[in-house]
Structures are given as structure tokens and as C-alpha cells.
Amino acid sequence: MSESIIKYLGKMNLNAPTTTANLENTEQILNIQFPMNYKEFIKEFNGAEGEIGPNKYVVFWSLEDIVELNEAYEVNEFAPGLILIGSDGADTAYAFDNRYNSKPIVEVPFIGMDLEEVKVCTDTFEEFLEYLYKS
């Protein structure tokens, strides 16, 4: 994993690693190929929670939670094409926009979840960590 990703995770509680098989199974269930730098993160830590930067809190869900919570929030009904991967611990969800080959990372409100409410944040997971760190 790149040092630039590691530096943003310093204050976070990191989960234990997961297996390649678990990652591949999750991708199959959700019909997505996660971007490589996200795969590296999720395989090594399978989620994380805590402060990122001076004023931001984030929860990156484990693979198991990603599957369960996308179903629970009925993402396919309200925002088809999005794959939620975490939140700010409050009212904003973070997701990959699987409608595009580049799979940008977006923000969307939990309440009133709708594709019209999607805000593109960045194109890569590493850029997303920097975005969170600086916001």
C-alpha cells in the first residue's frame, strides 16, 4: 500500500485484513470491480473508523458491512449504480459510482438518497482520502 494512503490513516482505528476470496466474492455480489488502490486498502484493513485530518470523521465499512448496508439502505432502489462504502458517521454516505468506468467516489445524503443529490468528490481512493483530510 502506498505511503500516501497510509499517512491519512494515522488517527483511524483499522480493521484486520481480509482475504482475496472475500474481496472477489463481494465484488461479484455487488457487480463491481473496485479500483486497485481501494482493493489494496480493503484487503489490508477491511475497513476503518476515526478522525482523518483536523476536522473530519469517517467510517469505511468492512466488506461484510458494505453488502449488508447497501441492501439495508435500498441503494439499488433509490440510487442505482452507487455502491456505498462508508459514511461521515452522520447523514452523508460515500460511494463508488459504478455507472461510470472510472468509478468516481461520490457523496450522497442518506435521507433523500437520490442520484440527483450525488456530488462527485474524486476519481481515486487516494485522492478521496486527501479530500477528506483537507475538508
DSSP file with accessible surface (Angstrom, degrees, kcal/mol):
  #  RESIDUE AA STRUCTURE BP1 BP2  ACC     N-H-->O    O-->H-N    N-H-->O    O-->H-N    TCO  KAPPA ALPHA  PHI   PSI    X-CA   Y-CA   Z-CA
    1    1 A M              0   0   66      0, 0.0    36,-0.0     0, 0.0     5,-0.0   0.000 360.0 360.0 360.0 142.5    0.0    0.0    0.0
    2    2 A S    >>  -     0   0   41      1,-0.1     4,-2.0    35,-0.1     3,-0.6  -0.282 360.0-129.1 -69.9 147.5    1.3    3.4   -0.9
    3    3 A E  H 3> S+     0   0  173      1,-0.2     4,-2.3     2,-0.2     5,-0.2   0.807 107.7  64.0 -64.7 -28.8    2.7    5.6    1.9
    4    4 A S  H 3> S+     0   0   33      1,-0.2     4,-0.6     2,-0.2    -1,-0.2   0.853 106.1  43.7 -66.6 -30.5    0.5    8.5    0.7
    5    5 A I  H X> S+     0   0    0     -3,-0.6     3,-1.1     2,-0.2     4,-0.6   0.932 111.5  53.7 -75.1 -45.8   -2.6    6.4    1.7
    6    6 A I  H >< S+     0   0   72     -4,-2.0     3,-1.5     1,-0.2     4,-0.4   0.880 100.0  61.8 -56.0 -40.2   -1.0    5.2    5.0
    7    7 A K  H >< S+     0   0  136     -4,-2.3     3,-0.7     1,-0.3    -1,-0.2   0.817 101.6  52.0 -62.1 -28.2   -0.3    8.8    6.1
    8    8 A Y  H << S+     0   0   17     -3,-1.1     3,-0.3    -4,-0.6    -1,-0.3   0.656 104.2  57.7 -80.5 -13.9   -4.1    9.6    6.0
    9    9 A L  T X< S+     0   0    5     -3,-1.5     3,-1.9    -4,-0.6    -1,-0.2   0.414  71.1 109.7 -97.0   4.4   -5.0    6.7    8.2
   10   10 A G  T <  S+     0   0   68     -3,-0.7    -1,-0.2    -4,-0.4    -2,-0.1   0.770  83.7  37.1 -56.2 -35.1   -2.8    7.6   11.2
   11   11 A K  T 3  S+     0   0  138     40,-0.4    40,-0.7    -3,-0.3    -1,-0.3   0.386  99.6 101.3 -98.7   4.4   -5.6    8.5   13.6
   12   12 A M  E <  S-A   50   0A  12     -3,-1.9     2,-0.7    38,-0.2    38,-0.2  -0.589  75.0-120.9 -94.9 151.8   -8.0    5.8   12.5
   13   13 A N  E     -A   49   0A 124     36,-3.4    36,-2.0    -2,-0.2     2,-0.4  -0.823  37.2-152.0 -85.0 116.7   -8.9    2.5   14.1
   14   14 A L  E     -A   48   0A  72     -2,-0.7    34,-0.2    34,-0.2    32,-0.1  -0.765   3.2-132.9 -99.8 137.7   -8.0    0.0   11.4
   15   15 A N        -     0   0   74     32,-2.4    32,-0.2    30,-0.4     3,-0.1  -0.278  33.7 -87.9 -77.6 170.4   -9.7   -3.4   11.0
   16   16 A A        -     0   0   72     30,-0.2    -1,-0.1     1,-0.1    29,-0.0  -0.335  55.4 -87.5 -72.9 158.2   -8.0   -6.7   10.5
   17   17 A P        -     0   0   95      0, 0.0     2,-0.2     0, 0.0    27,-0.2  -0.120  38.7-147.7 -62.4 164.1   -7.1   -7.8    6.9
   18   18 A T        -     0   0   25     25,-2.1     2,-0.2    24,-0.2    28,-0.1  -0.740  21.4 -97.4-123.3 177.2   -9.5   -9.8    4.7
   19   19 A T     >  -     0   0   84     -2,-0.2     4,-2.1     1,-0.1     5,-0.1  -0.593  20.7-121.9 -97.1 158.3   -8.9  -12.4    2.1
   20   20 A T  H  > S+     0   0   62      1,-0.2     4,-3.0    -2,-0.2     5,-0.2   0.891 115.7  56.6 -60.7 -38.8   -8.7  -12.1   -1.7
   21   21 A A  H  > S+     0   0   67      1,-0.2     4,-2.5     2,-0.2    -1,-0.2   0.905 106.0  49.1 -61.5 -41.7  -11.6  -14.6   -1.8
   22   22 A N  H  > S+     0   0   32      2,-0.2     4,-2.3     1,-0.2    -1,-0.2   0.917 112.4  48.6 -63.9 -42.6  -13.8  -12.4    0.4
   23   23 A L  H  X S+     0   0    5     -4,-2.1     4,-2.6     2,-0.2    -2,-0.2   0.948 112.8  46.8 -62.3 -47.8  -13.0   -9.3   -1.8
   24   24 A E  H  X S+     0   0  113     -4,-3.0     4,-2.2     1,-0.2    -2,-0.2   0.892 111.7  51.5 -63.8 -38.4  -13.8  -11.2   -5.0
   25   25 A N  H  X S+     0   0   80     -4,-2.5     4,-2.6    -5,-0.2    -1,-0.2   0.920 110.3  49.0 -63.6 -43.1  -17.0  -12.6   -3.5
   26   26 A T  H  X S+     0   0    3     -4,-2.3     4,-2.5     1,-0.2    -2,-0.2   0.923 109.9  51.3 -63.6 -43.6  -18.1   -9.1   -2.5
   27   27 A E  H  X>S+     0   0    9     -4,-2.6     5,-2.0     1,-0.2     4,-0.9   0.910 111.4  48.5 -60.3 -40.2  -17.3   -7.7   -6.0
   28   28 A Q  H ><5S+     0   0  154     -4,-2.2     3,-0.6     2,-0.2    -2,-0.2   0.934 111.2  48.9 -65.9 -45.8  -19.4  -10.5   -7.5
   29   29 A I  H 3<5S+     0   0   95     -4,-2.6    -2,-0.2     1,-0.2    -1,-0.2   0.910 119.8  37.9 -59.6 -42.1  -22.3   -9.9   -5.2
   30   30 A L  H 3<5S-     0   0   27     -4,-2.5    -1,-0.2    -5,-0.2    -2,-0.2   0.480 105.4-126.8 -91.0  -3.3  -22.3   -6.1   -5.9
   31   31 A N  T <<5 +     0   0  134     -4,-0.9     2,-0.3    -3,-0.6    -3,-0.2   0.955  68.1 118.2  55.9  53.4  -21.4   -6.4   -9.6
   32   32 A I      < -     0   0    7     -5,-2.0     2,-0.6    -6,-0.1    -1,-0.2  -0.986  60.0-144.0-144.0 150.5  -18.4   -4.1   -9.3
   33   33 A Q        -     0   0  118     -2,-0.3     3,-0.1    -3,-0.1    -9,-0.0  -0.972  33.0-139.5-110.7 105.2  -14.7   -4.2   -9.8
   34   34 A F        -     0   0    5     -2,-0.6     5,-0.0     1,-0.1    69,-0.0  -0.365  28.1 -95.5 -62.7 146.9  -13.3   -2.0   -7.1
   35   35 A P    >>  -     0   0   31      0, 0.0     4,-2.3     0, 0.0     3,-0.5  -0.284  37.0-111.2 -60.6 151.7  -10.4    0.3   -8.2
   36   36 A M  H 3> S+     0   0  121      1,-0.2     4,-2.4     2,-0.2     5,-0.2   0.868 113.8  51.2 -57.9 -44.7   -7.0   -1.1   -7.4
   37   37 A N  H 3> S+     0   0   31      1,-0.2     4,-1.6     2,-0.2    -1,-0.2   0.856 111.8  48.7 -70.1 -25.9   -6.0    1.4   -4.7
   38   38 A Y  H <> S+     0   0    0     -3,-0.5     4,-3.2     2,-0.2     5,-0.3   0.909 108.9  53.8 -72.7 -39.9   -9.2    0.7   -2.8
   39   39 A K  H  X S+     0   0   37     -4,-2.3     4,-2.5     1,-0.2     5,-0.3   0.911 107.4  51.1 -58.7 -42.6   -8.7   -3.0   -3.1
   40   40 A E  H  X S+     0   0   81     -4,-2.4     4,-1.8     2,-0.2    -1,-0.2   0.928 113.5  45.1 -60.9 -44.8   -5.3   -2.6   -1.5
   41   41 A F  H  X>S+     0   0    0     -4,-1.6     4,-2.7     2,-0.2     5,-0.5   0.954 115.2  45.3 -62.4 -51.9   -6.8   -0.7    1.4
   42   42 A I  H  X5S+     0   0    0     -4,-3.2     4,-1.9     1,-0.2   -24,-0.2   0.860 112.5  51.1 -68.7 -33.2   -9.7   -3.0    1.9
   43   43 A K  H  <5S+     0   0   80     -4,-2.5   -25,-2.1    -5,-0.3    -1,-0.2   0.911 116.2  41.4 -68.1 -38.6   -7.6   -6.2    1.7
   44   44 A E  H  <5S+     0   0   87     -4,-1.8    -2,-0.2    -5,-0.3    -1,-0.2   0.860 138.2   9.4 -77.6 -34.3   -5.1   -4.8    4.2
   45   45 A F  H  <5S-     0   0   25     -4,-2.7   -30,-0.4    -5,-0.2    -3,-0.2   0.577  75.7-147.1-123.2 -17.5   -7.6   -3.3    6.7
   46   46 A N  S  <<S-     0   0   16     -4,-1.9   -30,-0.2    -5,-0.5    -4,-0.1   0.881  76.1 -24.5  44.0  46.8  -11.1   -4.4    5.7
   47   47 A G        -     0   0    0     -6,-0.2   -32,-2.4   -32,-0.2     2,-0.3  -0.245  64.7-149.9 108.4 164.2  -12.5   -1.0    6.9
   48   48 A A  E     -AB  14  60A   2     12,-2.0    12,-3.6   -34,-0.2     2,-0.3  -0.971   2.1-158.6-163.7 161.5  -11.5    1.7    9.3
   49   49 A E  E     +AB  13  59A  85    -36,-2.0   -36,-3.4    -2,-0.3     2,-0.3  -0.985  41.3  57.8-151.9 138.0  -13.1    4.3   11.5
   50   50 A G  E    S-AB  12  58A   7      8,-2.3     8,-2.4    -2,-0.3   -38,-0.2  -0.930  78.0 -15.2 145.7-164.4  -12.0    7.6   13.1
   51   51 A E  E     - B   0  57A  97    -40,-0.7     2,-0.4    -2,-0.3   -40,-0.4  -0.491  42.0-175.6 -76.3 140.7  -10.5   11.0   12.5
   52   52 A I        -     0   0    1      4,-2.9     4,-0.5    -2,-0.2     3,-0.3  -0.970  63.7 -15.4-134.4 114.2   -9.0   11.9    9.2
   53   53 A G  S    S-     0   0    5     -2,-0.4     3,-0.4   -45,-0.2    81,-0.1  -0.178 103.8 -56.5  80.3-177.6   -7.5   15.3    9.2
   54   54 A P  S    S+     0   0   85      0, 0.0    -1,-0.2     0, 0.0    80,-0.1   0.796 130.9  17.3 -72.4 -26.7   -8.2   18.0   11.7
   55   55 A N  S    S+     0   0  143     80,-0.4     2,-0.4    78,-0.3    -2,-0.1   0.141 101.2  93.5-135.8  22.9  -11.9   18.2   11.5
   56   56 A K        -     0   0   47     -4,-0.5    -4,-2.9    -3,-0.4     2,-0.4  -0.959  43.5-166.8-130.8 139.1  -13.3   15.1    9.7
   57   57 A Y  E     +B   51   0A  93     -2,-0.4     2,-0.3    -6,-0.2    -6,-0.2  -0.948  16.9 177.5-117.2 140.2  -14.6   11.8   10.9
   58   58 A V  E     -B   50   0A   0     -8,-2.4    -8,-2.3    -2,-0.4     2,-0.5  -0.994  21.3-156.5-145.7 148.9  -15.1    8.9    8.6
   59   59 A V  E     -BC  49  87A  21     28,-2.8    28,-2.0    -2,-0.3     2,-0.6  -0.994   6.6-165.4-123.5 118.9  -16.2    5.2    8.7
   60   60 A F  E     -BC  48  86A   3    -12,-3.6   -12,-2.0    -2,-0.5    26,-0.3  -0.948  26.8-132.6-101.6 116.4  -15.1    2.9    5.9
   61   61 A W        -     0   0   16     24,-2.2   -14,-0.1    -2,-0.6   -12,-0.0  -0.300  14.6-111.7 -69.9 151.7  -17.2   -0.2    6.2
   62   62 A S     >  -     0   0   12      1,-0.1     4,-2.6   -15,-0.1     5,-0.2  -0.297  37.0-102.2 -68.6 164.5  -15.9   -3.7    6.1
   63   63 A L  H  > S+     0   0    0      1,-0.2     4,-1.9     2,-0.2     5,-0.2   0.905 124.7  52.6 -57.6 -40.3  -16.7   -5.8    3.0
   64   64 A E  H  > S+     0   0   90      1,-0.2     4,-2.2     2,-0.2    -1,-0.2   0.916 111.0  46.3 -62.9 -42.0  -19.4   -7.6    5.0
   65   65 A D  H  > S+     0   0   65      2,-0.2     4,-3.4     1,-0.2     5,-0.4   0.855 106.2  59.7 -69.4 -34.2  -21.0   -4.3    6.1
   66   66 A I  H  X S+     0   0    0     -4,-2.6     4,-2.0     2,-0.2     5,-0.2   0.954 110.1  41.9 -58.8 -48.3  -20.8   -2.9    2.5
   67   67 A V  H  X S+     0   0   34     -4,-1.9     4,-1.6     2,-0.2    -2,-0.2   0.964 119.5  44.0 -62.8 -50.5  -23.0   -5.8    1.3
   68   68 A E  H  X S+     0   0  121     -4,-2.2     4,-2.6     1,-0.2    -2,-0.2   0.917 116.5  44.7 -63.1 -45.4  -25.4   -5.7    4.3
   69   69 A L  H  X S+     0   0   36     -4,-3.4     4,-2.6     2,-0.2    -1,-0.2   0.835 107.4  56.8 -77.1 -30.1  -25.8   -1.9    4.4
   70   70 A N  H  <>S+     0   0   13     -4,-2.0     5,-2.2    -5,-0.4     6,-0.4   0.910 113.5  43.1 -63.5 -37.2  -26.2   -1.4    0.7
   71   71 A E  H ><5S+     0   0  156     -4,-1.6     3,-1.4    -5,-0.2    -2,-0.2   0.936 113.5  50.3 -69.9 -46.7  -29.2   -3.7    0.9
   72   72 A A  H 3<5S+     0   0   66     -4,-2.6    -2,-0.2     1,-0.3    -3,-0.2   0.877 112.5  46.4 -61.7 -38.1  -30.5   -2.2    4.2
   73   73 A Y  T 3<5S-     0   0   94     -4,-2.6    -1,-0.3    -5,-0.1     5,-0.2   0.425 106.9-129.9 -84.4   2.7  -30.4    1.4    2.7
   74   74 A E  T X>5 +     0   0   98     -3,-1.4     4,-2.2    -4,-0.1     3,-0.9   0.888  43.1 168.0  50.9  47.4  -32.0    0.0   -0.5
   75   75 A V  H 3>< +     0   0    1     -5,-2.2     4,-3.2     1,-0.3     7,-0.2   0.892  69.0  59.2 -60.1 -40.3  -29.4    1.7   -2.6
   76   76 A N  H 34 S+     0   0  130     -6,-0.4    -1,-0.3     1,-0.2    -2,-0.1   0.807 111.5  42.2 -61.7 -27.2  -30.5   -0.2   -5.8
   77   77 A E  H <4 S+     0   0  129     -3,-0.9    -2,-0.2     2,-0.1    -1,-0.2   0.905 126.4  28.7 -82.7 -45.9  -33.9    1.4   -5.5
   78   78 A F  H  < S+     0   0   94     -4,-2.2    37,-0.6     1,-0.2    -2,-0.2   0.782 139.3  13.1 -91.3 -28.9  -33.0    4.9   -4.5
   79   79 A A  S >< S-     0   0    0     -4,-3.2     3,-2.0    -5,-0.3    -1,-0.2  -0.426  77.5-164.6-146.5  63.7  -29.6    5.4   -6.2
   80   80 A P  T 3  S+     0   0   62      0, 0.0    -4,-0.1     0, 0.0     3,-0.1  -0.261  75.1  31.9 -58.7 135.9  -29.0    2.6   -8.6
   81   81 A G  T 3  S+     0   0   21      1,-0.4    17,-2.7    17,-0.1     2,-0.3   0.136  92.9 110.1 103.7 -19.2  -25.4    2.3   -9.7
   82   82 A L  E <   - D   0  97A   0     -3,-2.0     2,-0.5    15,-0.2    -1,-0.4  -0.701  50.0-161.6 -88.5 145.4  -23.9    3.5   -6.4
   83   83 A I  E     - D   0  96A   9     13,-2.3    13,-2.3    -2,-0.3     2,-0.2  -0.943  18.2-141.9-123.8 102.8  -22.0    1.2   -4.1
   84   84 A L  E     + D   0  95A   0     -2,-0.5    11,-0.3    11,-0.3   -14,-0.2  -0.465  25.7 172.3 -66.1 137.2  -21.9    2.7   -0.6
   85   85 A I  E     -     0   0A   0      9,-3.1   -24,-2.2     1,-0.3     2,-0.3   0.390  58.8 -39.1-124.3  -3.5  -18.6    2.1    1.1
   86   86 A G  E     -CD  60  94A   0      8,-1.3     8,-2.8   -26,-0.3    -1,-0.3  -0.990  52.3-126.0 168.9-167.4  -18.9    4.3    4.2
   87   87 A S  E     -CD  59  93A  11    -28,-2.0   -28,-2.8    -2,-0.3     6,-0.2  -0.939  33.3-101.9-157.5 177.2  -20.1    7.5    5.8
   88   88 A D        -     0   0   33      4,-2.0   -31,-0.2    -2,-0.3     3,-0.1   0.268  68.2-103.7 -90.0   9.5  -19.2   10.5    7.8
   89   89 A G  S    S+     0   0   50      3,-0.3   -31,-0.1     1,-0.2     4,-0.1   0.471 104.2  51.7  81.6   3.2  -20.9    8.9   10.8
   90   90 A A  S    S-     0   0   68      2,-0.3    -1,-0.2     0, 0.0    20,-0.0   0.104 120.0 -30.7-133.4-113.6  -23.9   11.2   10.4
   91   91 A D  S    S+     0   0   99     -3,-0.1    19,-2.4    19,-0.1     2,-0.5   0.382 104.7  83.9-105.3   4.7  -26.0   12.0    7.3
   92   92 A T  E     - E   0 109A  29     17,-0.2    -4,-2.0    18,-0.1    -2,-0.3  -0.926  55.8-160.7-116.2 130.5  -23.6   11.6    4.4
   93   93 A A  E     -DE  87 108A   0     15,-3.2    15,-2.0    -2,-0.5     2,-0.4  -0.765   9.1-143.9-102.6 151.3  -22.7    8.4    2.6
   94   94 A Y  E     +DE  86 107A   0     -8,-2.8    -9,-3.1    -2,-0.3    -8,-1.3  -0.934  29.2 165.9-113.5 140.8  -19.6    7.8    0.5
   95   95 A A  E     -DE  84 106A   0     11,-2.3    11,-3.0    -2,-0.4     2,-0.4  -0.978  40.1-114.3-149.8 158.0  -19.9    5.6   -2.6
   96   96 A F  E     -DE  83 105A   1    -13,-2.3   -13,-2.3    -2,-0.3     2,-1.1  -0.821  32.7-133.0 -88.0 137.4  -18.3    4.4   -5.8
   97   97 A D  E >   -D   82   0A   2      7,-2.6     3,-1.3    -2,-0.4     6,-0.3  -0.798  24.0-176.0 -93.3  96.7  -20.4    5.5   -8.8
   98   98 A N  T 3   +     0   0   42    -17,-2.7   -16,-0.2    -2,-1.1    -1,-0.1   0.420  68.3  83.3 -77.1   1.9  -20.5    2.2  -10.7
   99   99 A R  T 3  S+     0   0  106    -18,-0.3     2,-0.4   -19,-0.1    -1,-0.3   0.650  90.5  57.7 -76.8 -14.3  -22.4    3.8  -13.6
  100  100 A Y  S X  S-     0   0  122     -3,-1.3     3,-1.3   -19,-0.2    -3,-0.0  -0.926  82.2-130.9-119.8 144.4  -19.0    5.0  -14.9
  101  101 A N  T 3  S+     0   0  164     -2,-0.4    -1,-0.1     1,-0.3    -3,-0.0   0.842 109.7  56.2 -59.5 -34.5  -15.9    3.0  -15.9
  102  102 A S  T 3  S-     0   0   76     -3,-0.0    -1,-0.3   -67,-0.0    -4,-0.1   0.668  96.3-146.1 -74.5 -15.6  -13.7    5.4  -13.8
  103  103 A K    <   -     0   0   31     -3,-1.3    -5,-0.2    -6,-0.3    -2,-0.1   0.936  18.0-157.4  49.7  59.9  -15.9    4.7  -10.7
  104  104 A P        -     0   0    8      0, 0.0    -7,-2.6     0, 0.0     2,-0.5  -0.241  17.3-114.0 -62.2 155.7  -15.5    8.1   -9.1
  105  105 A I  E     -EF  96 122A   0     17,-2.7    16,-2.9    -9,-0.2    17,-1.4  -0.809  43.0-177.8 -93.1 132.3  -16.1    8.4   -5.4
  106  106 A V  E     -EF  95 120A   0    -11,-3.0   -11,-2.3    -2,-0.5     2,-0.4  -0.820  25.4-129.5-128.2 162.9  -19.2   10.5   -4.5
  107  107 A E  E     +EF  94 119A  30     12,-2.6    12,-2.4    -2,-0.3   -13,-0.2  -0.895  27.9 171.7-107.9 146.3  -21.1   11.8   -1.6
  108  108 A V  E     -E   93   0A   1    -15,-2.0   -15,-3.2    -2,-0.4     2,-0.2  -0.980  34.6-109.9-151.6 140.4  -24.8   11.3   -1.3
  109  109 A P  E     -E   92   0A  38      0, 0.0   -17,-0.2     0, 0.0     5,-0.1  -0.491  15.7-141.6 -70.8 143.0  -27.2   12.0    1.6
  110  110 A F  S >  S+     0   0   33    -19,-2.4     3,-1.0    -2,-0.2     2,-0.6   0.922  94.3  56.7 -65.2 -45.6  -28.7    9.0    3.5
  111  111 A I  T 3  S+     0   0  154    -20,-0.4     3,-0.1     1,-0.3    -1,-0.1  -0.797 121.0  15.8 -91.2 123.9  -32.0   10.8    3.8
  112  112 A G  T 3  S-     0   0   54     -2,-0.6    -1,-0.3     1,-0.2     2,-0.1   0.753  86.1-173.8  83.6  25.4  -33.3   11.7    0.4
  113  113 A M    <   +     0   0   13     -3,-1.0     2,-0.3    -5,-0.1    -1,-0.2  -0.370  21.3 145.3 -57.8 122.4  -30.8    9.4   -1.3
  114  114 A D    >   -     0   0   69     -2,-0.1     3,-2.0    -5,-0.1     4,-0.3  -0.967  61.4-118.0-159.9 145.8  -31.2   10.1   -5.0
  115  115 A L  G >  S+     0   0   49    -37,-0.6     3,-1.1    -2,-0.3   -36,-0.1   0.787 114.1  63.5 -61.8 -25.1  -28.9   10.2   -8.0
  116  116 A E  G 3  S+     0   0  170      1,-0.2    -1,-0.3    -3,-0.0    -3,-0.1   0.692  99.9  54.3 -70.9 -16.4  -29.8   13.9   -8.4
  117  117 A E  G <  S+     0   0  112     -3,-2.0    -1,-0.2    -5,-0.1    -2,-0.2   0.409  80.6 122.3 -95.9   1.3  -28.1   14.5   -5.0
  118  118 A V    <   -     0   0   31     -3,-1.1     2,-0.5    -4,-0.3   -10,-0.2  -0.435  42.7-166.2 -70.1 134.0  -24.8   12.9   -5.9
  119  119 A K  E     -F  107   0A 106    -12,-2.4   -12,-2.6    -2,-0.2     2,-0.3  -0.984  18.5-132.5-121.6 119.6  -21.7   15.1   -5.6
  120  120 A V  E     +F  106   0A  87     -2,-0.5   -14,-0.2   -14,-0.2     3,-0.1  -0.540  27.4 174.9 -71.5 130.2  -18.5   13.8   -7.2
  121  121 A C  E     -     0   0A  21    -16,-2.9     2,-0.3     1,-0.4   -15,-0.2   0.857  55.6 -29.4 -98.8 -56.9  -15.6   14.1   -4.8
  122  122 A T  E     -F  105   0A  18    -17,-1.4   -17,-2.7     1,-0.0    -1,-0.4  -0.949  43.8-119.5-155.9 174.0  -12.6   12.5   -6.6
  123  123 A D  S    S+     0   0   93     -2,-0.3     2,-0.3   -19,-0.2     3,-0.1   0.604  91.7  39.5 -98.5 -17.3  -11.5    9.9   -9.1
  124  124 A T  S  > S-     0   0   46      1,-0.1     4,-2.0   -19,-0.1     5,-0.1  -0.939  75.8-121.6-133.5 159.5   -9.3    7.7   -6.9
  125  125 A F  H  > S+     0   0    0     -2,-0.3     4,-2.4     2,-0.2     5,-0.2   0.899 114.5  53.4 -64.5 -39.5   -9.4    6.4   -3.3
  126  126 A E  H  > S+     0   0   65      1,-0.2     4,-1.9     2,-0.2    -1,-0.2   0.934 110.2  46.8 -61.7 -44.6   -6.1    8.1   -2.6
  127  127 A E  H  > S+     0   0   86      1,-0.2     4,-2.7     2,-0.2    -1,-0.2   0.854 109.4  56.4 -63.6 -34.9   -7.4   11.4   -3.8
  128  128 A F  H  X S+     0   0    0     -4,-2.0     4,-2.7     2,-0.2     5,-0.2   0.919 104.5  50.9 -64.6 -42.2  -10.6   10.8   -1.7
  129  129 A L  H  X S+     0   0    0     -4,-2.4     4,-2.5     2,-0.2    -2,-0.2   0.926 112.1  47.6 -60.7 -41.6   -8.5   10.4    1.5
  130  130 A E  H  X S+     0   0   68     -4,-1.9     4,-2.3     2,-0.2    -2,-0.2   0.922 109.9  53.3 -64.3 -40.9   -6.8   13.7    0.7
  131  131 A Y  H  X S+     0   0   56     -4,-2.7     4,-1.1     1,-0.2    -2,-0.2   0.934 112.3  44.0 -58.3 -47.6  -10.2   15.3    0.0
  132  132 A L  H  < S+     0   0    0     -4,-2.7     3,-0.4     1,-0.2    -1,-0.2   0.913 111.6  54.0 -64.7 -42.6  -11.4   14.2    3.4
  133  133 A Y  H  < S+     0   0  105     -4,-2.5   -78,-0.3     1,-0.2    -1,-0.2   0.883 114.2  40.8 -60.2 -39.0   -8.2   15.2    5.1
  134  134 A K  H  <        0   0  150     -4,-2.3    -1,-0.2    -5,-0.2    -2,-0.2   0.599 360.0 360.0 -89.5 -11.2   -8.4   18.7    3.8
  135  135 A S     <        0   0   61     -4,-1.1   -80,-0.4    -3,-0.4    -3,-0.0  -0.341 360.0 360.0 -88.2 360.0  -12.2   19.3    4.2
